[in-house]
């Protein structure tokens, strides 16, 4: 069954209210514009791309692979982007011993620091709420 404009608006409102209910944690990147990457002193982006932050994609619930028969479309949020990786003695020694870095030379990773629930209606007109499905904020870990 295709999503009606009313259901889509309701889900969007529910998603926004859920996101507003969770207090931000120190270091979260939700709602903050990406800053230009700090580069002095040899800092580099581990992923070579934009700063760590929330990304989103509209996806059908069925495509999530969680076993729910629904054509409802939800906004799935995830973390992506690079994290500053300051040089460490370990990293400098590893680079010297293994030209090209090799395994184990990865820097910090962009990971969710908070999650939010997502609700949807299945094909049998039953509501489901998936706890901690979408990222609500991101931070560099590691």
Secondary structure, DSSP 8 states (H G I E B T S, - for coil): ----HHHHHHHHHHHHHHHHHS---TT--TT--------GGG--BTTSSSBSEEEEEEEEGGGGTSS-----EEEEEEEESB-B----HHHHHHHHHSTT--TT----EEEEEEEEEEEEE-TTS-EEEEEEEEEEEEEEE-
